[in-house]
Amino acid sequence: MAAAMREEDFVALQSLLKASSKDAVRQLCQECFSCPPGRLGPLALFTSSFPQLVSALHSLTRHVVFCGLTGAEDILALFPENFHQNLKNLLTKIILENVATRLLHHCPPFLSTQ
């Protein structure tokens, strides 16, 4: 079973509140999902705690995939009660979009839904 999310992961995710817009958060998340952490150099200027942020995004996404969470309610339940509501909703939406896209592009043909 996947390890539960750690409090420090959620603290790191809160740094996304400093982003200039929802689109900036979306772009950062998509870059994190598509690149290994070592290749995100230009985005590292986003915050001094960038490595922790990337690690937290990867941990959250892996947890969602490993546990087979496919509904927004399931993902929302992972966040602490005091986590910023709008950021929680945005991250949930981004994760659902990216997990679905990645699974469709990476699953073998015999697992396809077509």
The 8 nearest C-alpha neighbors of each residue, nearest first, counted from 0:
[[1, 2, 66, 65, 3, 62, 67, 61],
 [2, 0, 62, 3, 65, 66, 61, 4],
 [1, 3, 4, 0, 62, 5, 58, 65],
 [2, 4, 5, 1, 62, 77, 0, 59],
 [3, 5, 2, 8, 6, 59, 58, 77],
 [6, 4, 8, 7, 3, 9, 2, 55],
 [5, 7, 9, 8, 10, 4, 79, 11],
 [6, 8, 10, 9, 5, 11, 55, 51],
 [9, 7, 55, 11, 5, 6, 10, 12],
 [8, 10, 12, 6, 11, 7, 13, 5],
 [9, 11, 7, 13, 8, 12, 6, 14],
 [12, 10, 52, 8, 9, 13, 14, 51],
 [11, 13, 9, 14, 10, 52, 15, 8],
 [12, 14, 15, 10, 11, 16, 9, 83],
 [15, 13, 16, 12, 11, 17, 10, 46],
 [14, 16, 13, 17, 18, 12, 24, 86],
 [15, 17, 14, 18, 13, 86, 12, 19],
 [18, 16, 15, 14, 19, 13, 46, 20],
 [19, 17, 15, 16, 20, 23, 24, 21],
 [18, 20, 23, 17, 21, 24, 22, 16],
 [21, 19, 23, 22, 18, 24, 17, 25],
 [20, 22, 24, 23, 25, 19, 18, 89],
 [21, 23, 25, 20, 24, 26, 19, 27],
 [22, 24, 26, 20, 21, 25, 27, 18],
 [25, 23, 21, 27, 22, 26, 28, 18],
 [24, 26, 22, 28, 23, 27, 29, 21],
 [27, 25, 23, 29, 28, 24, 22, 30],
 [26, 28, 24, 30, 29, 25, 23, 31],
 [29, 27, 31, 25, 30, 26, 24, 32],
 [28, 30, 32, 26, 31, 27, 25, 33],
 [31, 29, 27, 33, 28, 32, 34, 26],
 [30, 32, 28, 29, 34, 33, 27, 53],
 [33, 31, 29, 30, 34, 28, 57, 97],
 [32, 34, 30, 31, 29, 35, 28, 101],
 [35, 33, 31, 30, 32, 38, 36, 39],
 [34, 36, 37, 38, 33, 31, 39, 32],
 [37, 35, 38, 39, 34, 53, 31, 50],
 [38, 36, 35, 39, 40, 34, 50, 43],
 [39, 37, 36, 40, 35, 34, 41, 42],
 [38, 40, 42, 36, 37, 41, 43, 34],
 [39, 41, 43, 42, 38, 37, 44, 36],
 [42, 40, 43, 39, 44, 45, 38, 37],
 [41, 43, 44, 40, 39, 45, 27, 49],
 [42, 44, 45, 40, 41, 49, 39, 46],
 [43, 45, 42, 46, 41, 47, 49, 40],
 [46, 44, 43, 42, 49, 47, 18, 41],
 [45, 47, 49, 48, 44, 43, 14, 52],
 [46, 48, 49, 45, 44, 43, 50, 51],
 [47, 49, 46, 51, 50, 52, 11, 14],
 [48, 50, 52, 46, 51, 47, 43, 53],
 [51, 49, 53, 52, 48, 54, 43, 36],
 [52, 50, 54, 49, 48, 53, 11, 55],
 [53, 51, 11, 49, 55, 54, 50, 12],
 [54, 52, 56, 50, 55, 51, 57, 49],
 [53, 55, 51, 57, 52, 56, 58, 50],
 [54, 56, 8, 58, 52, 53, 57, 51],
 [57, 55, 53, 59, 58, 54, 60, 52],
 [56, 58, 54, 60, 55, 59, 61, 53],
 [59, 57, 55, 61, 56, 60, 54, 62],
 [58, 60, 62, 56, 57, 61, 55, 63],
 [59, 61, 63, 57, 62, 58, 56, 64],
 [62, 60, 64, 58, 63, 59, 65, 57],
 [61, 63, 59, 65, 60, 64, 1, 66],
 [64, 62, 60, 68, 66, 61, 65, 67],
 [63, 65, 67, 61, 66, 62, 60, 68],
 [66, 64, 62, 67, 63, 61, 1, 0],
 [65, 67, 63, 64, 68, 62, 1, 0],
 [68, 66, 64, 65, 63, 69, 62, 70],
 [69, 67, 63, 66, 70, 73, 64, 74],
 [70, 68, 67, 71, 95, 73, 63, 74],
 [71, 69, 73, 72, 68, 74, 95, 75],
 [70, 72, 74, 73, 75, 91, 69, 92],
 [73, 71, 75, 70, 74, 76, 69, 91],
 [74, 72, 76, 70, 71, 75, 68, 77],
 [73, 75, 71, 76, 77, 72, 91, 68],
 [74, 76, 72, 77, 73, 78, 71, 91],
 [75, 77, 74, 73, 78, 72, 79, 71],
 [78, 76, 75, 74, 79, 73, 4, 3],
 [79, 77, 76, 75, 80, 82, 87, 9],
 [80, 78, 82, 81, 77, 76, 9, 6],
 [79, 81, 82, 78, 76, 83, 84, 77],
 [80, 82, 79, 83, 84, 78, 87, 9],
 [83, 81, 79, 80, 84, 78, 87, 9],
 [82, 84, 86, 85, 87, 81, 13, 80],
 [85, 83, 87, 86, 82, 88, 81, 89],
 [86, 84, 88, 87, 83, 89, 90, 82],
 [87, 85, 89, 88, 83, 84, 90, 16],
 [86, 88, 84, 90, 85, 89, 83, 91],
 [89, 87, 91, 85, 86, 90, 92, 84],
 [88, 90, 86, 92, 91, 87, 85, 93],
 [91, 89, 93, 87, 92, 88, 94, 86],
 [90, 92, 88, 94, 89, 93, 87, 95],
 [91, 93, 89, 95, 90, 94, 96, 88],
 [94, 92, 90, 96, 95, 91, 97, 89],
 [95, 93, 97, 91, 96, 92, 98, 90],
 [94, 96, 92, 98, 93, 97, 99, 91],
 [97, 95, 93, 94, 99, 98, 92, 100],
 [96, 98, 100, 94, 99, 95, 101, 93],
 [97, 99, 101, 95, 100, 96, 94, 102],
 [98, 100, 102, 97, 96, 101, 95, 103],
 [101, 99, 97, 103, 98, 102, 96, 104],
 [100, 102, 98, 104, 103, 99, 105, 97],
 [101, 103, 105, 99, 104, 100, 106, 98],
 [104, 102, 100, 101, 105, 106, 99, 111],
 [105, 103, 101, 102, 106, 100, 107, 99],
 [104, 106, 102, 103, 101, 107, 100, 108],
 [107, 105, 102, 103, 104, 110, 108, 111],
 [106, 108, 109, 110, 105, 111, 104, 103],
 [109, 107, 111, 110, 106, 112, 113, 105],
 [108, 110, 107, 111, 106, 112, 113, 105],
 [111, 109, 108, 107, 106, 112, 113, 103],
 [110, 112, 108, 113, 109, 107, 106, 103],
 [111, 113, 110, 109, 108, 103, 106, 107],
 [112, 111, 110, 108, 109, 103, 107, 106]]
